[in-house]
Amino acid sequence: MISFAFLLGLPSLVAQPNPVSTTPFPFTSERFIRNGEFFRAFQSDFEENHSWSSSERLLRSDAAIYADLRHAALQELAELREDRINQNYAATASLRIGLITLKKEDYGRARLNFNDAVATGEENADVALGYIAGEALFWIGASHLMESGRGGYTQAISSFKASISSFPANPRADDALYFLGQLAEARDDFDDALLFYGDLLEQYPHSDYRVAAAIRRTQLLNMLHRFDEAMNELEVAETMWSWYKAEKSETSQRYHHKVDLELVLLRGEISIGRNDLPGAERAWLTLLYELDGGYRRAGMLGLAETYRVAGLTDSAVSLYSRIIEEKRDDSPGMQAEYFLAIALIGSSNTSDQAKEEARGVLQEIAEAEDHTMRDQALLTLGDLAYREGDFVQSVAFCREVIERTPSRRVKARAEALSGGANLQLHRFDASARAFAQAEEIAASISDRDMPEREYLMDLSGRMRGVALMWGERYDEAVAAFNVWLRDYSDTTLIPTVLWLRGETEFAAERYGEAVRTMEGIVEDWLESDRVEPALYTIGWSQLRMNNLPKAESAFARLVKAYPLSEFAAQSQIRRGDCFYLQKNFGTAADIYGTIETMNPTPEEAQYAAYQKAMAVWQAGDTVSARRNFSIFVANNGGSEWGDDALFMSGLLDYRAGDFEGAIKIMRTLLDTYADSRLHARAYYTIGDSYYRMRKFDEAVAAYSIVTERFPESTYMKDAETGIVYARAALEKVNDRSQLEAVQVNEIGGRPSYELELRRAQIFLDANRIEDAEKEYQSFIANNPESGNLPVAWLGLADCALLRRDTAAAIDTLATLVRTFNEGHVVPAAALRLVDLHLLESDTVSAIETLANLRAKFSESAAASTALIKEAELLLSTGRRQDAKGVLREGVAGLDSISGHQTRSGGRILSLIAELEIADGEIDSARSRWQLLAERTDSLAAKALLDLADSYTKTKETEKAIEAYQGLLKRISSDSGLRAQAELGLARAYEASGDINKALELYRAIIERHGDDPYSKEAGRRLQEIEDL
């Protein structure tokens, strides 16, 4: 709104003497006095033999002052003071001398004389002397202001307060109170100013300042947005003004109309502040039609603003137009031109063409050199661009405003808007700088000059913290939120800022601090709407710290206290996850089963249903689990977990011995979920199923798909092993025709021990387990020095497995591995022993076996497999550093020229890079990825993707873009990897500020990749940008 502040004039600092007294002057030429000829009167002969009294000396000094004979006046007053015949006259003389020297700007000498008057008053109890002393104290304060301006505030305030407290009845006491109010305003200490003006009204009801004090109180309360109090004070001011006009109509007539106008203007402004639009309308209409004065156009402008705020756009437009038609180039006309454009743009009834024309008017105003609203117009254009999502243009408008405007208020608002636009553009550093500038500039402006100052500083302080948080400058973000909590008093926002600080601590992985911050919200701000997300973050923080019971407790608190909350279903799911991770599968299944009654989102319901099936399976109820997985696939086949559920259905069939059913389900998975990450595992399960069905050719074909298409898969080594076993079994089948021939001790020159071993293998292949065991045991007993003993021990282990005697198989394989130090069978047996240990959940023995295998057979191809497997198991048990040590041994053992090109070498480099990047060893991880990028398989593509992602995280945008582009050149098909690379490239463009390229790429991802997760993410990001 337009500021209509009107301040009544301050008292003259050096008051003129009262009119000449009626006491006869002891002068011969009295006619000179009567005619005002004071100089001639002072120079006239005095009556002879006249004895001068103190009062006559004082009158003689008055005549000299009137005659502008200051030197003579000072001499008369000095003699009067020195005589000290009458203390009243002596004190008066000191006061008059002080005023004369004050007028000469001799401030130090003036204060010496005022102090003499004060000392005289303080030494005597005479009331008149007290009046003089109090007035002298007032002038001492005034002299400090006249001499030093702001530098004299402290001394002036002290003197004014002494004048009031020590001599409250002195004639300048009300002046002193009014001046104290003015000085408090100058210091932006508005509460003290209100108190001083209030004291003046209460203690000095007949003061000439009472109307001015009441108006100042009204204006201050209005400025502080205390509108109800302001309206009450305005009514007091109006009543006082009515009395004052009646009492002093002659002396105050010259400014009656100004006060009348000011009171009406205040009523209009306060009414708008109170949202009393009818009251505001009455005030403006009074100004227009009932009062004379120069504020008619200002009243029209105020009335138009009232209509605009009330949504009466047509009436507002009509009034703005009238103002412009009367005169365009004065202040009301220029303001009306600006607000007319604002009204048209903001109205829902305005046509698009009219809005474009109004925007053009704003552009013209912004470009006009002499328009008073040019900076406001440019800032409004920036705001419109922001609201329309054109953040780049918004920033450009704001920078232009900041560079050219002399107004600190406009500059602060432009910096804040620029901060918001940069935040939307993900230019987090620029956003944080802009908000910091806005806060700094606003802090240098008074509330009087910027009513929205406190709001803008509050907003900028909070949003700077948000920008720093999003920019991953977590320490600075926490510090910014702490500064806000220390400096700002808006208690309604404290829970929000505490929550933001807690979220920053969570993002920085400082989970303990996040828990403490969020618990503070729960304990101290129980009625806040931030309690629910605070409890949710507490739960997640405890979960990340692996404090599963505490995490479950936090989620349970949320569910119990806020069962209808948007976080309730998610928290109940997390409760189930906590019990699942604690291996309390029965309780987990029960909790997952309650989700459907809690109004979950489709994704939440699907996840809970899938996890329930998993928990039921882990609890040992395979029949119910199989049924649950089948129901899930039937009802939620298109969900994120559809392929997982289908795979689990097939796996359970496999474990139940229904190999045909398992193969059928796995093929359905491969056909239905073309981009599923489970393809390698599905092919491997198909291979195992064929192997169990003794269809070894088909098994080899399935295993081969895993090794050829998915070399980075964890199933690759198992598939290679499966191929070896399937081919060996195929050879045995081909030898069955010799079964009867080998029943004899010797055929074709073969020794009997070879025939024993061969018979055992054929018996085993024919599933005659007891016969096979007898042959193997006979071979071992009869041939203690044979090089084929490991083969016999391995055969015994196979027999034990076929009898489902896992313990016997483990003992047999352990004996084999411990006893023999050479031969190709031992490493393979060791790997099988590891699998059995893991099947029995004996991870420690598995790790020990792998370490021994690497030590004894370091040159074997199995050593690399063992190394990778050992590292994975160490990671699964939390021994991260040990895993890194093992992998670094593997890297050191690679051939320096081509080691990274081998299958195992690539896998080792890939694993160590993942650990190093997670631990912040960025340069080392990047060196691994750069080596892997020299390969030509999927590991190379994955390495390039990881390399690009690492550049994105460290804000090396140009390198990230180059890496993503290099990866895309290697990918020809529209695969999931291509979509992932395109998504990363789009984000990199977005971070670099090239929003148009980012948008173009997001749209291309959606068009090419249909309904896959990457396309959904691209759509979500595209929607966010377009919404903003």
Secondary structure as GFF3:
##gff-version 3
##sequence-region A 1 1028
A	DSSP	alpha_helix	30	34	.	.	.	ID=ss1
A	DSSP	alpha_helix	38	43	.	.	.	ID=ss2
A	DSSP	alpha_helix	54	66	.	.	.	ID=ss3
A	DSSP	alpha_helix	70	83	.	.	.	ID=ss4
A	DSSP	alpha_helix	87	103	.	.	.	ID=ss5
A	DSSP	alpha_helix	107	123	.	.	.	ID=ss6
A	DSSP	alpha_helix	127	148	.	.	.	ID=ss7
A	DSSP	three_ten_helix	149	152	.	.	.	ID=ss8
A	DSSP	alpha_helix	153	166	.	.	.	ID=ss9
A	DSSP	alpha_helix	173	186	.	.	.	ID=ss10
A	DSSP	alpha_helix	190	203	.	.	.	ID=ss11
A	DSSP	alpha_helix	210	223	.	.	.	ID=ss12
A	DSSP	alpha_helix	227	247	.	.	.	ID=ss13
A	DSSP	alpha_helix	249	252	.	.	.	ID=ss14
A	DSSP	three_ten_helix	253	255	.	.	.	ID=ss15
A	DSSP	alpha_helix	256	273	.	.	.	ID=ss16
A	DSSP	alpha_helix	277	289	.	.	.	ID=ss17
A	DSSP	alpha_helix	296	309	.	.	.	ID=ss18
A	DSSP	alpha_helix	313	326	.	.	.	ID=ss19
A	DSSP	alpha_helix	331	346	.	.	.	ID=ss20
A	DSSP	alpha_helix	352	367	.	.	.	ID=ss21
A	DSSP	alpha_helix	374	387	.	.	.	ID=ss22
A	DSSP	alpha_helix	391	404	.	.	.	ID=ss23
A	DSSP	alpha_helix	408	424	.	.	.	ID=ss24
A	DSSP	alpha_helix	428	443	.	.	.	ID=ss25
A	DSSP	alpha_helix	453	470	.	.	.	ID=ss26
A	DSSP	alpha_helix	474	487	.	.	.	ID=ss27
A	DSSP	three_ten_helix	491	493	.	.	.	ID=ss28
A	DSSP	alpha_helix	494	507	.	.	.	ID=ss29
A	DSSP	alpha_helix	511	524	.	.	.	ID=ss30
A	DSSP	alpha_helix	531	544	.	.	.	ID=ss31
A	DSSP	alpha_helix	548	561	.	.	.	ID=ss32
A	DSSP	alpha_helix	568	581	.	.	.	ID=ss33
A	DSSP	alpha_helix	585	594	.	.	.	ID=ss34
A	DSSP	three_ten_helix	595	597	.	.	.	ID=ss35
A	DSSP	alpha_helix	602	618	.	.	.	ID=ss36
A	DSSP	alpha_helix	622	636	.	.	.	ID=ss37
A	DSSP	alpha_helix	642	655	.	.	.	ID=ss38
A	DSSP	alpha_helix	659	672	.	.	.	ID=ss39
A	DSSP	alpha_helix	679	692	.	.	.	ID=ss40
A	DSSP	alpha_helix	696	709	.	.	.	ID=ss41
A	DSSP	alpha_helix	716	734	.	.	.	ID=ss42
A	DSSP	three_ten_helix	736	738	.	.	.	ID=ss43
A	DSSP	three_ten_helix	741	743	.	.	.	ID=ss44
A	DSSP	alpha_helix	752	765	.	.	.	ID=ss45
A	DSSP	alpha_helix	769	782	.	.	.	ID=ss46
A	DSSP	alpha_helix	789	802	.	.	.	ID=ss47
A	DSSP	alpha_helix	806	819	.	.	.	ID=ss48
A	DSSP	alpha_helix	825	839	.	.	.	ID=ss49
A	DSSP	alpha_helix	843	856	.	.	.	ID=ss50
A	DSSP	alpha_helix	861	876	.	.	.	ID=ss51
A	DSSP	alpha_helix	880	892	.	.	.	ID=ss52
A	DSSP	three_ten_helix	899	901	.	.	.	ID=ss53
A	DSSP	alpha_helix	903	918	.	.	.	ID=ss54
A	DSSP	alpha_helix	922	932	.	.	.	ID=ss55
A	DSSP	alpha_helix	938	953	.	.	.	ID=ss56
A	DSSP	alpha_helix	957	970	.	.	.	ID=ss57
A	DSSP	alpha_helix	976	992	.	.	.	ID=ss58
A	DSSP	alpha_helix	995	1009	.	.	.	ID=ss59
A	DSSP	alpha_helix	1013	1027	.	.	.	ID=ss60
###
